Amino acid sequence: MVTRIAVLGSVGFIKRLRQLEHELPSISLDYYTYNSPSEAKNIVQNIKPCDAVFFSGSFPFFHATESIEKLPIPAYYLKQDETAITTTLLSLCSARPISIHKLSMDLIHPESVQSVLEDIGQNNQAPFLMKIDTSFDLDEIVAFHTSLQKSEEAVLAITSIHAVYQALRDNNLSVIRMIDPKRSIIKGIEDTKSLALLFKSQSAKVAVGYIQTTLDDPVSEHIIKQMAASIQATMVKEADHLYTLFSTQGDVQEALTKNTITAWMNPSSSPLKVAFGYGKTVMEATQNARDALSYATDNTAYLLTDSKELLGPYPNSITQVRLKNNDPVLVQIAKETTLSPANLSKVIQFSRSRKSIEFTAYDLELYLQVSRRTTERILKKLTDHGYAQVVGEEMTYQQGRPRAIYKLTFPTYQ
């Protein structure tokens, strides 16, 4: 199985990674380039469906923190360590003889430089160091290196930020970029893949839920089925007023995090008690769900994890259904496909709720709770205009035609 990773980096970093891509089997990379780390926040909102996001450094990662928190997939960044410092200094020494005390460097952890110098027996020398973080304006970092070279205290700048490198070059100052070692880059991508696989594994673990209605005023079975569909669960009727849901931890956690169950708790209708249980086995998850149900009161929900952590009561905030599009990209998609804003919003929510970027018409039909004909009509509109793609087919039965496997090709993490 191929793991798809979105990579956010500078022009130089992306160029370097493309040269190493052949050494990353079972990994497919989608590239997104920025000119300044501050652009990462908006780029994250426009990446296409993938399994994880990788940042070329801590600066773009921290600038995009707000957008990352909204992602339904994990994110990781390349950490600058002592290997990068050692590799850069070694490369410099072999290229030109410059005294270490004539260097200026900007780093997140400048103490690492002193550690490297001690290891190589050069602790009597020290470059000019600037500790940087996301609160710094790029102009401040450029000014640090510029003033040292103009006063002739330093003759070469080593920077961790591509935008600073470019600015110093434009001002005809001597500058090189901190070198990210090949092994560190490959390991960073491989660690991101491992994180994506772990995330999928955890999300796929079993979760059991209970929905209990009142004997005097029970909720219709049709409504219960709709609730089950919203977390992609299988429903079993235990008694006239008790239903069991079989789902995954990933789907349930998404519903709790996004307050999907708020729609279940309608004050004007019959009250519900909802409980979920996680477990390493179905039996354990079922018992945890039963225990959690004992804590639930009308129109509340509780979760008992496999580590016996009781969480609740849910819901703790109000969720809003997106009935209009104000994003230019989505407005254009809706205009071209003639899909209603509500249907387009549901397709986006469907993509976000899944841990796999591939799906069938049947998967979408179950999520939308509409007819097969309506589902196929939506998919045809998307594929006809290039917003969905047929990437394969599956045959899980002996007779009939195989099912097409689709993937979306427009940003869904907005």
VENQUI-V331379 format. One record per pair of residues at least 24 apart in sequence whose C-alpha atoms are under 8 Angstrom apart, sorted by the first residue. I is the first residue (numbers start at 1). J is the second residue. If there is no record, write none. Layout:
BEGIN
I_J + I_J
END
This chain:
BEGIN
1_26 + 2_26 + 2_27 + 2_28 + 3_27 + 3_28 + 3_50 + 3_51 + 3_193 + 3_196 + 4_28 + 4_29 + 4_30 + 4_50 + 4_51 + 4_52 + 5_29 + 5_30 + 5_50 + 5_51 + 5_52 + 5_53 + 5_54 + 5_192 + 5_193 + 6_30 + 6_31 + 6_32 + 6_47 + 6_50 + 6_51 + 6_52 + 6_53 + 6_54 + 7_31 + 7_32 + 7_53 + 7_54 + 7_55 + 7_56 + 8_32 + 8_33 + 8_34 + 8_40 + 8_53 + 8_54 + 8_55 + 8_56 + 8_60 + 9_33 + 9_34 + 9_55 + 9_56 + 9_57 + 9_60 + 10_34 + 10_35 + 10_36 + 10_56 + 10_162 + 11_35 + 12_162 + 13_56 + 17_185 + 20_182 + 20_186 + 23_186 + 24_186 + 24_190 + 27_193 + 35_162 + 35_163 + 36_162 + 36_163 + 37_63 + 37_163 + 38_63 + 38_64 + 39_63 + 40_64 + 41_65 + 41_66 + 41_67 + 42_67 + 44_68 + 44_413 + 45_411 + 45_412 + 45_413 + 45_414 + 46_410 + 46_411 + 46_412 + 46_413 + 46_414 + 47_410 + 47_411 + 47_412 + 47_413 + 48_408 + 48_409 + 48_410 + 48_411 + 48_412 + 48_413 + 49_351 + 49_357 + 49_408 + 49_409 + 49_410 + 49_411 + 49_412 + 49_413 + 50_357 + 51_196 + 51_355 + 51_356 + 51_357 + 52_76 + 52_192 + 52_193 + 52_195 + 52_196 + 53_192 + 54_78 + 54_189 + 54_192 + 59_133 + 59_134 + 62_134 + 63_134 + 70_413 + 71_413 + 72_254 + 72_352 + 72_353 + 73_196 + 73_199 + 73_355 + 74_195 + 74_196 + 74_199 + 75_192 + 76_192 + 77_188 + 78_184 + 78_185 + 78_188 + 80_180 + 81_112 + 82_112 + 82_113 + 82_116 + 83_181 + 84_178 + 84_179 + 84_180 + 84_181 + 85_112 + 85_113 + 85_116 + 85_178 + 85_179 + 86_116 + 87_179 + 87_180 + 87_181 + 88_178 + 88_179 + 100_125 + 100_126 + 100_127 + 101_125 + 101_126 + 101_127 + 101_128 + 101_154 + 102_127 + 102_128 + 102_153 + 102_154 + 102_155 + 102_156 + 103_127 + 103_128 + 103_154 + 103_155 + 103_156 + 103_157 + 103_158 + 104_128 + 104_129 + 104_130 + 104_145 + 104_148 + 104_154 + 104_155 + 104_156 + 104_157 + 104_158 + 105_129 + 105_130 + 105_145 + 105_157 + 105_158 + 105_159 + 106_130 + 106_131 + 106_132 + 106_141 + 106_158 + 106_159 + 106_160 + 107_131 + 107_132 + 107_159 + 107_160 + 108_132 + 108_133 + 128_154 + 138_163 + 138_164 + 142_167 + 142_168 + 146_173 + 149_173 + 200_355 + 202_249 + 202_250 + 203_248 + 203_249 + 203_250 + 203_251 + 203_355 + 204_248 + 204_249 + 204_250 + 205_248 + 205_249 + 205_250 + 205_278 + 205_279 + 205_280 + 206_246 + 206_247 + 206_248 + 206_249 + 206_278 + 206_279 + 206_280 + 206_281 + 206_282 + 206_285 + 207_246 + 207_247 + 207_248 + 207_249 + 207_252 + 207_276 + 207_277 + 207_278 + 207_279 + 207_282 + 207_285 + 207_286 + 208_244 + 208_245 + 208_246 + 208_247 + 208_248 + 208_276 + 208_277 + 208_278 + 208_282 + 208_285 + 208_286 + 208_289 + 209_244 + 209_245 + 209_246 + 209_247 + 209_274 + 209_275 + 209_276 + 209_277 + 209_286 + 209_289 + 210_242 + 210_243 + 210_244 + 210_245 + 210_273 + 210_274 + 210_275 + 210_276 + 210_289 + 210_290 + 210_293 + 211_242 + 211_243 + 211_244 + 211_245 + 211_272 + 211_273 + 211_274 + 211_275 + 212_241 + 212_242 + 212_243 + 212_272 + 212_273 + 212_274 + 213_241 + 213_242 + 213_270 + 213_271 + 213_272 + 213_273 + 214_241 + 214_270 + 214_271 + 214_272 + 215_240 + 215_241 + 217_270 + 218_270 + 219_270 + 226_369 + 227_264 + 229_366 + 229_367 + 229_369 + 230_260 + 230_367 + 231_255 + 232_366 + 232_367 + 249_278 + 250_355 + 251_353 + 251_354 + 254_353 + 256_314 + 256_315 + 258_319 + 259_314 + 259_315 + 259_316 + 259_317 + 259_318 + 259_319 + 260_319 + 261_315 + 262_315 + 262_317 + 262_318 + 262_319 + 263_319 + 265_299 + 265_300 + 266_299 + 267_299 + 271_298 + 271_299 + 272_297 + 272_298 + 272_299 + 272_300 + 273_297 + 273_298 + 273_299 + 273_300 + 273_301 + 274_299 + 274_300 + 274_301 + 274_302 + 275_301 + 275_302 + 275_303 + 276_301 + 276_302 + 276_303 + 276_304 + 277_303 + 277_304 + 277_305 + 277_306 + 278_303 + 278_304 + 278_305 + 278_306 + 279_305 + 279_306 + 280_306 + 333_387 + 336_385 + 337_381 + 337_382 + 337_385 + 338_381 + 339_378 + 339_381 + 348_412 + 348_413 + 349_412 + 351_408 + 351_412 + 352_412 + 352_413 + 357_407 + 357_408 + 358_405 + 358_406 + 358_407 + 358_408 + 359_405 + 359_406 + 359_407 + 360_403 + 360_404 + 360_405 + 360_406 + 361_403 + 361_404 + 361_405 + 361_406
END
